[in-house]
Amino acid sequence: MILRYVPLCIAALAGVAAAQDPSLDSGDTAWMIVATALVMLMTLPGLALFYGGIAKRKDTLNVMAMSFVAYAIVSILWIIFGYSLTFSGNIAGVIGDFKKFMLNTVGPDSLTGTIPEYIFVVFQLTFAAITVALASGGFIERMKFSAWILFTVLWFAIVYVPVAHCVWGGGFLFELGALDFAGGTVVHINAGIAALVGAIVLGKRKDRDLVPNNLVSTVTGTGLLWFGWFGFNAGSALAANGLAGVAFINTNTATAVAAVAWMVTEWIYSKKPTVLGLASGAVAGLVAITPAAGFVNVGGALVIGLLAGIIPFFMVAIVKHKLGYDDSLDAFGIHGVGGLLGALLTGVFADPSINSAGKGLLYGNPHQLTIQAIAAGTTIVYCAVATLIIFLIIKLVTGIRVDTDSEYNGLDKTEHGEKAYNI
């Protein structure tokens, strides 16, 4: 199997070659501190502004608060047990152990490759936090805030941690040879499926019209997401090296292509190139290149970006409306579909001259595409079933949906007693 020569913690992030001398490297450490901060920026304020700007004016603060509180809660849970269950030990190929509970055994001199383990802990924390926050895009404008808090706790523990362990932490999908450089499966498919299940369970909003309150905020959030994504993808090399450079350029290339492809597709289909469409295309490109960023060459990035700007558009513009589910901010259409697209295309375009850990269909290894499909399919099924069970539990404990009057009056006022605007 691949990656046998790589220490587990580094292999968990897609097989970056381990340093021959596992000693602290100040350059790698400095880069990873910056990369970690960039990924944190993606949730707060990036995603909060992106989602908050698209929501109705009366729900702006509530939508932003969902990202805010998710980041805070996951930050706590990750330190207590999330990191240990993801990256320490391996029980039956599906979960880790409690050897690093409360970061036991982790100290100032502990290393993950050439960086302090504490930095690796926080870097991974930011991935966990944004995954939960992304799912909120399917729930906005009708979910109780108390239900969202309970969802954050349960979904993080029951869904995110096991999936991350299986793919990155030495679990059975890792052993199978699944390639996921920075989270196409762990983050985006996972969050997208959760958003779809939640949207179906919650039911449709009373007013399903998309009435963005501040597209300037959404564009600003998109820019922060694009900026922070360099930490997300290039940081997943866990070093300041050539592979980080590959991931960096692939990320920018695919994102730019996807933004233009979405714009052109929308222009042809609906006769107007909307700014929201341009932003959505950029995010779709960021999502799709994530699993492939450290495995493909720029040619592969171009194709992935092109398809990411077209296929998710039709999921959002046509398929969603035909099927009738109310995925408010298209978390499934962009993250779920984009993540699946990227995961599968990694199995096609993985170039061994870029990363010896990955060899795709075009380079003589069709089996890799099969492995990618197994990993994606397993994640979809597990996430869907577990998320449904979680919502049933929440329904019994707190209830899930606000009442009709609260929905019409806006969740800023009814859930928080505040409003974003004084006018």
N, C-alpha and C positions, 0 to 999 in steps of 0.2 A: 504494500500500500504506500501511498505518497506520504511524504513529510516525516518519515521515521527518524530522520537525522536531526529533526528540529525539536528543541525543548517544547513541552506541551503548551505553555502559556503563549509562546510566539506562534506556534503552529495553529493555535486556536484562531488566529486572525489571518488565516489563509496561507500559511507556509512561508513566511519570510525566513530566509536562511539565517541560521544562528551565527553569532559571532564566535570565532574559534576561541577567543579568550573572553569568557563571560565576566567582564569587568565593567564598571561604570564608565559610560562615555558622556562627557559633558555636552557635546554637540547634540547627540541623540536626545539627551534629557531635556535640553533647552527647547528643541523642536517639539517634543511631546507635551511639554507644559503649554506651549502655544497652541498646539493642535487640540488639546483637551479644552482649553478656553474657547477655541473656535466652535467646537461642537456644543458646548454649553450655550454659546451665543445663538445657536440654531433654534433652541427651544425658547429661551428668553434673551432677547425679545423677538427673534426671527419668526418662529411659528406663531407666537401669540399675535404679532402684528399681521401676519399673513391671514390667519383664520379670523382674527378680530375685525379686519377690514372688510371681509366678505359677508360677515354676519349682518343681520338687521341692526339698525342703530340701537334699538331697545335691548339688545342682547350682547352688545359689544364687550362689556366688562365681564359678563359671565363666561363668554367664550375664552377671553384672555385668562381669566382666573383658572379655567380648567387646565391650561398648559402650566400656569404658575404653580398650582398646588400639586400637580403631577410630578413636576421636577422636584419639589421639596420633599414629598412623601417618598419617592423612589430613592432620593439621596440618602434618606435615613435607612430604608429597608435594605438597600444594596450593601451598606456598611455592616448591618447587623447579620444578615444571612445570605443575601443575594450573591455576593461575590464568591463566598465559600461554596455554595451549592452549584455555581456555574463553573468555577475554575479550580476547585480542589477535589481530587478524587474522582471516582467514576463508579457509580452503583448501577449495575445492570445496563449500562450504556445509555441511561436516560436522565440521570441526575448526579450531582456531585455529593460531597459529604460536608460535615460541620467542622472539619479540622481548622478552618480559618474563620469560624464564627466570631463575629465582632473583631475581625482582622487579627485574631490570635495567630501568632508566629510571624506576622508581618511587622517588620521594623525598619528603621532608617537605612540599614545595610542590606535589606532584602532586595534582590534584583529580579526583574523579568527581562531576560536578554541583557541589554546594556543600559536599561533605565531603571530607576527605583520602582519597586513594586507598588508603592503608594501612588505613583503617577499612573501606572497601568490600571490600578483600582479605580481611580477617578475617571480616567479615559473611558473605561467600560461603563461606568456609572452613567455618563452622559448619553451613551447609546441606549441604555435601558430606559432612561427618563424620556427621551424624545419618542421612543417607540410607543409608550403608553399615551403620551400627549397626542401623537398623530391620530390614534383611534378616535379621539374626541370629535374629529371632523364629521363622523357619521351620526353623532348624537346631539349636536347642538340645537338650541332653541326649544328644547322640550324635556330635557333630562334634569331631574333633581340634582342639586349640587351634592347633597349627602349621598345620593346613589353613585355619583361620579367618584367621590372619595372612596367609597367601599369597593367600587369597580377597580380603581387604581391599585388598591392593596391586593385584592384577590387575583386580578389578572396578571399583575407583576409576578406574584408568587407561583401561580398555578400554570401560567402559559409562558410568559417571557423567559423565566429562569430555566425551565426544562428545555425549551427550544434552543436557547443560546448555548446550553451545555451540550446538547446533541450535535450541534453544528460546529461550535467553536471550542468547547471545553473538553473534548476527548470522548464524546458520546458516540452512539452508533452511526450517525450520519457522518461525523468526522472520520470514523474508522472506514466507512464506506468509500470515502474520498470526495465528498461533496465540496464544491468550491464556492465560497462566499467571502469575498475579500473584505467587504465592509458592511454587509447587512442586508442584501437584497432579500434573503429568506428570513433571517432572524428579525430584522426590523420591518421591512416594508410589506412583504407578504403577510407576516404576522399581524401587523397593525391594520392592514387593509381588510383582511378577513374578519377581524374583530369588529371593524367599523361596519361591515356589511351585515353581520349577524345582529349587532346592536341596533342598526337602523331598521331591520325587519322586526325585531322584538318590540322596539319602541313604537313602531308604526309611523305613519306620515304626520308631518306637521300640519296644523290647521291652515296655515298659510305657507304653501310650498314655494312661492315665488322667491327667486333669488334677488334680494334687494341689498346689494353691497352698500354699506354706509360710508366707506372711505377707501376708495381704490388706491389713493396715495399711500395709505397705510399698508395695503396689500403689496404694492410694488416695492415699498421699502422693506417689508418683510421678506419678499422674494430675493431682493438683493442681499440681505443678511443671511438668508439660507444658502444662497450660492457661495457667498464669501465663507461662511462657516463650513460648508461642505468640503472645502479643501482640507480642513482638519479631519473631517469625517473619513474621507477616502485616503488622502495622502498620509494622514496620521496612522492609518491602519498598517503601514509598513513598519511601524514601531521603531523607526530609525530615520535619520536624515541621510538618505542614500538615493541611489538611482531609481529604485523601485518606487519610492515616494514621489520622485519626479515623474515617472510614468503615470502613476495614479493621478497626479496633479493635472497633467496635460490632458489625459483622457477625460477627466471630470469636466474640465472647461470645454473641451471639444464637443462631447456628447450633449452637454447642456445647451450650448449655443445652437447646434443643429436642431435639437428638439424644439427649442423656442421658435425658430424660424419655420420648421416643418408644421408645427401646430398653427402658427399664424397663417401660413399659406393654405393649409387644409381648411381652416375656419373661414378664411376669405373666400375660397371657392364654394364652400358649402352654404354659408349664411350671408355672403356678400359684404361682411364687415370684419376687419381684423381687430378684434377687441384687445384692450390692454390686459384684461383679466385672462384672456386666452394666451397671450404672450407669456404672462407670468406662470400660468398653469403648464404650458409647454416646457418652460425652463425647469419647473419642479419635476415634471415627468422625466425629463432627461437626466436630472440628478439622481432620481430614483433608479432608473434602468441601468445606469452605468455603475452604480454602487457595488454590486457583486462582482463586476468584471474589471473594475478599475485597475487592479494590479495584476491582471492576467492577459489582457488583450493589447494589441498594438493600436495605433491611432486610426488605422483603417477599420478595425473592428469597432472602435468608439464612434466613428462616423455613422456606420450602419445602425448601431444600437440607438444612437441619438435620433436618426431619421425615423426609425420604427416607433420610438418612444413618443415622437411628436404626432404620429398618425393614429396608432391603435388606441391609446388611451382617449384621444379626442372622440373617436366614435363610440367608445364605451360611455363617455360622459354625455355626449350630444344625442345619441340614439338609443343604445342598449338600455341604459338606466331608465329612460322614459317608457320604453316598450315593456320592460319587466315590472316597473311601477314601484320599486323600492326607493325610499327617501334618504339617500346618502348625501346629507346636506351639503358638505363641502368636498364631495367626491374623493374621500379618503380611499375608498375601494377602487374607484375608477382610475385614480392616478397612482396611488401607492401599491394597492393590491395587484392591479393589472401590470403596472410598470415594473414592480418587483419581480413578478412571475416572468415577464418578458426578459428582463435582465438576467435572471437566474438561468433560464433556458439558453439564452444566447451566449452566456459564459461557456456553456458546454459546447457551443459551436465554434466560437472565436478564440478560446484560450490558446495563447501562443507560447510554446515552451521556450522560445528565444527571449521572451519577456520575463517569464517566471517558470522555472523548471518544474514547479509543483503542479502546473496546469497544462494539459494538452487536450485540445478540443477536437470536434468532428473534422474541421477543415485541415487539421494537422495529423490525421490518421487515427484518431481515437474516438469512434462513434459511441463507445461505451460511456464516455463522460457525459454525453447528453442524457443518456438513460439515468445515470446517477443523479444528475441535476433534477430530472423530472421526479425521481423517487423522493429526493429531499424536499422539493417544493410540494409535492402531493401529500407527503406525510405531515408537513407543517400545516397545510390547508385543512386537512381532516382533523388533526388534533386541535388546532386553534378553534375551528368552528364548533366542535363538540364541547370543548372545555368552556368556551365563551358563552355558549347557550346555557350551560349548567350554571355558570357564574351569574348570568342575568336572572335565572330562575331563583337563585339564592337571594339576590338583591331584592327581587320583587317581594319575597316573603319577609325580608328584614326591614327595609325602608320604603319599599315602593320604588318605582323607576321613573315614572313620568309625572310632571307637574300637572295641575288641573288646568282646565280650559281657560279660566280667567287669568291665571298666571301666565299662560302662554301668550294670550292676547296683550296683556299689559307689559310683557317683557320680563325676562329673568334678571336683568340688572336690578330692577325695583323689587320684584317679589322674592328673589333668592338672596339678594345682598343689601337691599335697602339703599342702593346708590344708583347713580346714572352717570354715563360717560360725558354727557353734554348738558350744559346749563340752559341751553336755548329751548 
